[in-house]
Amino acid sequence: MPDTANRTQFILLRGGPRHLERLHPHLGDDPERIAVRHLNGYEHYEATGEYACAGDQELPIFGWIYQTKIAE
């Protein structure tokens, strides 16, 4: 069985801030939700169950659900 804990895969982000990179690296297993550090907070995304072609790969699409700020 391959070790996926240290394998980088790419996901596509849909929604959220316009200037955030849409192709996002993710390290580890296939999550249901991710948090992307952005400015002074986090942008939260959830797996949509959809996939999109990027080159020769099908990448999972994660849709934006909410934003949180880092407490000072």
N, C-alpha and C positions, 0 to 999 in steps of 0.2 A: 504494500500500500504506500503510495507516495506521500511525503510529508508536505502538506499544504500550509502549515503554520508560517513558513518563511517565504512563501511564493507570492510575488507581486502580480496582481492582475489589474486590469483597467476596467473602470466602469464609466458610464456616461451619466452626467448630471443634467436633469431637466428642471428648469425654474430656478428661483433664487436670484442672487445678484447678477446683473448682466456681465460684469467684468470678471467673474469667477470662471476659471478654466473648466470647460465642459468635459474634457477627457481627464479623469482623475485616477491616479494610482491608488490601489488599496492592497495592504499587506495582510495576508491570512485567509481564513475561510470565507465562504459566501455569507455575508451578513444580511439581515432583514432591514436594518437601519444603520446609517453611518452619520458621524458628525465631522464636518470639515471646518478647521480653524480658519477664520476670516476676520481680518481687522481686529476689533476688540470683542469678539464673540465666536460663536459657532453657528454654522448653517446646518440644519438637520435634514436628512434625506431618507426616504424609504423606498425599498425595492417595489417596482411596479408590476413585476412579472413579465414585462416586455423586454425585447432584445432588439438591438440595431447592429447592422453590419458596419464594421470599420476595418477596411483593408480585407484581410482574410479571416477575421475573427468576428464572432457574434458577441457583443458586449451587453451586459445587463444594464437596464436603464433604472436610475433612481430619481424619484420626483421629490422636489422640495416640499417640506411640511411645516417647518417653523424655524425661528432664529432665537438664540439665547445670547445673553451678554455675560462676560466674565465679571464676577463680583470683585470689587476692589477691597 
